[in-house]
Amino acid sequence: MIDGFGRSIDYLRISVTDRCNLRCVYCMPPEGVEWMDHEEMLSYEEIIRLCSLFAQVGIRKVRLTGGEPLARRDLPELVRGIHAIDGIESIALTTNGLLLQEQLPALLEAGLTAVNLSLDTLDRAQYAAITRRDALDQALSGLYAALDAPGLRVKLNCVPMGENDAQLVPLADLAREHDLAVRYIELMPIGLGGSLPRRTEEEVRAMLEAAFGPMTPCDESLGAGPGHYFTIPGFRGKIGFISAMTHQFCDGCNRVRLTATGFLKTCLQYETGRDLRTLLRDGSGDEVLLEAIRSAILHKPAQHHFLDATGRREDERHNMHQIGG
């Protein structure tokens, strides 16, 4: 599928739930949120049906997100169903890791190919302050279980917020001994993230090079996303950056999102897209759904405008747990 700006769209991010077992400061308010009813969320059968249609229009890579996707029961069954679809080449998972050690064997057996684990600090007290849960040990158990799994691609995602400056180097050091990519993701002004401080790629890179020396750009592609990577002498793994604010990559965007409520969201910032849940539950046939998918992708916006006031903005209405990480 080619959108209206000539970009090939082959990557679908699916939020399977808005629920999460953490309360991260950039995602949820301290008082918590009101979860959506289960009936509002797509069933696994509905997700699998849509994935089969997305595969027909060229989607090859699927990522399962949340909220926390492992908080939804029987996630391996969804992985198994997507894995059986002709044309789907990879199924990845973004998780906070708390439930990963327990569920990983079943996920791997079902066809999972990659894991991205979100971790902003290795300091227990700071982890509890950022996530509002004392659960660092569980997150690390999930990380090391993933690293020990043969053939599983593993990445660690960190959001630099200023307060975790002292942890950016220790997190990067995990790539010295382990074959993983440690990635620094610029905080985007969505929901609560719009009111928090953030570090730019240049600031983080300066901290890392002060500790490890010059980093060398790497041309190797590590997955379907927009990250760009560097090597450090003596490191088994790599260091990556996803810098949507300071290094806008919209001209090469290859992804769309399916929210837990079945809305096909074609740009993270805007509400453009299509309500596929209503079509599904009204009894629409595959051709009607395919046309809705094609039309939404064709009209995918050219780029985000988070740094100016153009258009309606997600930070006025939604937090990331509602959109899909």
N, C-alpha and C positions, 0 to 999 in steps of 0.2 A: 504494500500500500504506500503510495506517494502522496504526501499532503500538498496543499496549495502553494507551498514554497519549495517544492522539489525535494523535501526530506523523506528518506525511507523510514517508515515507522515499523519497527520489528520487536519492540520491547513493551511489555504490559506489566504494570505494577498493580497488584490486587490487594486491597485492604479487606481482610476477612472479619475484622471486628474493630469496634472503637474502644473495647475494654483493655485495661492494662493493669498489671500488678505493681507498677511504679507510679510516681506522681512527679515526674521531672519538672523542674521550675520553668523550662521553656515550652512545656507542653500542656500542663494542667495547673489550675489555681490550687492553693493549699486546701481549700474547703472541698475539693473534689468536683466532680461533674455528674450530671444525670445521664446515665447510659441509655442508649437507644433500646427499644424493645427488640427481642429476638425476631419477631415477625417482620421488622423493618429490614433486617439484614438478609442478603441473598443466602439461600440454602446452598450447600455444596453441589447439589444437582444443578441448580441454576448457574453457579459459577462454572462448572464443567461444561455445560451446554454453551455458555458464552465463549469460553476458551476455545472450544472446537470451531466456533464461527470466527473468532479472531485469528486462529491459525489459517483459516481459508483466505484471509486478506493479508497474510504475510507476517503475523506475529510469530516469532521463533523463540523468544526468551520471556519467561514469566518470573516475577518476584512476588512472594507473599509477604505482606506487611500487616500492620495494625494501626493504632493500638499495639498490643502485643499478640502476635498471631498464635503463639503457643498457648494463650489463655483460652482459645476456643477449642472445644473438645474434638478429638479424633482428627486432628489436622493431617496425620499421615494418610487418611483415606482421601482427602482432597488432593494431596500430592500424588497419590496413586492414580486417581482419575485423570489428572492433568498429564501425568507421565505417559498415559496410554494414548494420548491424542497424537495423531500423525502430524508431523511438522514441528512440534514443540521440541526444541533441542536442549533447553536447560531450565531447571526449576530451582530458584534461589529463595532464601529466607532471610529477612531482616528481623532480629530479635534482640532483646536485652539480655538473653542468656540464662535467666533464672530457672527456666524449666527445660533448658536444652539438654543437659546431661541425661536426664531421665528419658526424654522423648527421641533423642538422636538415633538410636538403633532402628526404631520403627520408621523414622523419616528417611534414613538412608536406604532401608529395604524397599521403601515405596518409590524411590527415584530422586530424592533430593540431591542436587549437584553442588550447591554452594551456600555458605552462611556468611552474613554480615552481622557482627555483634557490636552493639552500641555500648561504649564505655568511655566516660569522660575523665576518669581519675582512677588511680590505684590506691589512693588514700581512703581508708575506711570511713573516717569521720566526714571527709568531704563528699564521698559518695552518698552517705546518708543525708547530707545537707542538700545535694543536688537532686537526688531522686526521692527524698523524704521516706526512704526505706533503708534499714540496715541490712543490706543483702549483697554486699560486695563478694563475699565468699561464694555465694551461689552463682553469681555472674562469672567469676573466674573459673569455677568448676565447669560451667558450660563452655567457656572459651577453650580450656585445655582439652575437654572431650572432643571438641571440633578439630583442634589441631592434631589430635591423635587418630582421627578417622582417616583411613587411607583414601586418597583420591578426592577428598573434599576440599574445594577452594574456600579459603577463610580470609575475611577482611575484618579489621577492627575500625569502627567509626567513632571519631571523637569530635565534639563540638567545642572549639576554643572560645571561652567566654571571659577571659581576663582573670577571673577568680581561680581558674585551674591552670594558670600559666606554669606553675612549678611542676605540674604533672605531664606537660607536653613532651618533655625529654624522656622521662621514665616510660611513658607509653610507646614512644618511638623505639626505645631500646628493646621492646619485645620482638621487633623485627630482626634484631641481631642474631638471636638463637633460633627463631622460628620462621618457617616459610609462610609468612602471611604479609598482607599489605596493611600497614597502619595509615589510616586516612584522616585528614583534618577537613571538616566540613564547615564552611562559613555559615554562621547562624543567619537564617533568613527572617525577615520581618513579618512573620505569620503568627497570628494570635499573640500569646504571651512573649514570643520571641522578639516581637517588635519593640518591647520596652527594656530589653536586656543589652548589656554591652557585648561587643563581639571583637574577635581578632581577625585580621585579614590574612590571606595566604602569605604575603610578604613579611608580616610580623612573625608568624609562626616559623616560616622558613629561616629567618634570621636567628631565632632562638635555637633551632635545630643545628644550623651550621656552626653556631658558636660552640655547640657541644660536640659535634661529630666531624666538623670540617665540611668542605664543599660537597654538595650533592649533585649528581650527574643526571640530567633528564634521560628518561627511558622511553623508547618508542614502542615498547611492547604493550599490547592492549590486554587489560586485565578485567575481562567481563564486558557487560553491555552498557555500563553507565558512563558518565561524563568525566570520571576522574582522570587526572594525568599524574604520572609517577616519576620517582627519582630513585636512584641507587646510591648506597653509601658503602664505601670499601669495608669489607669484613662483615657485612650484613647478609644473612640468608634471604630475608624478605625485602620489601620495598616500602617507600614512603609515598603517600599519595595526597592529593588535594582535590576537593570539589569546591569550587569557588564561584558560585553563581552570582555573587554580588560584585566582586572585583574583576573577574575573568568570565564574563557572560558567555555561555556556550549555546545559546538558543539556536544559532544558525546550523548547528549539528544535532539538534535534539531529535532523538529517535524513539521517544516514549510517550505513552498515554497511561492514565490511571483509571482504575475501576474502584469506586468507593464501596464500602461495606453495604451501602444502601442501593447499589446498582447504578450509580451515576457515572457515565463515561466522561471523565474529566481530561480535557486535552491540554491544559496548561495549569501549572501549580497556582498561578496567581489568580486566574479569572474563573468565572463560573461557566464559561463556554463548554459545551459538550452535549450529552444526550442522556435522558432518563431511560435506561434499558430495563430497569425493574418493572416499570409500568407496562412496557411492551410485552415482557415475558409473562406477566401475570394477567394480561388481557388476552392471552392466547395467540399472540402474533406468531406467524410462521418464520422459518429461517430466513427467507428472502427479505421480509420486512425488517428483521433484526440486522441482517447484513447491510441493507441499504442505510439504516440508521447509523451503523458503525462507520461505513464508508463516508457518509456525509459529515459526520462529526470530525473524523480525521482530516478530511479534505479542508475543513474550515478551522483547523488548528491555528491558533494565533502565531504571529511571526516571532514574538519574543515577550518576555516579561518586562514590566516597568516598575520594579520594586523601588527604584531610586528616585522616582518622581510620582506625580499624582495622577498619572494617566489611567483611566478606567476604574472600575470597581475592584476593590482589593480584598483578598482573602483575610488579611489581618483585621478587617473590620467585622468579621463574622465568625470565623472558624479557627480552632486550634488544630495542631497537626494530628492529634489522635482521631479527629473526625474526618480528616482528608485522607490519611494514609501516609506513613512515613517513607 
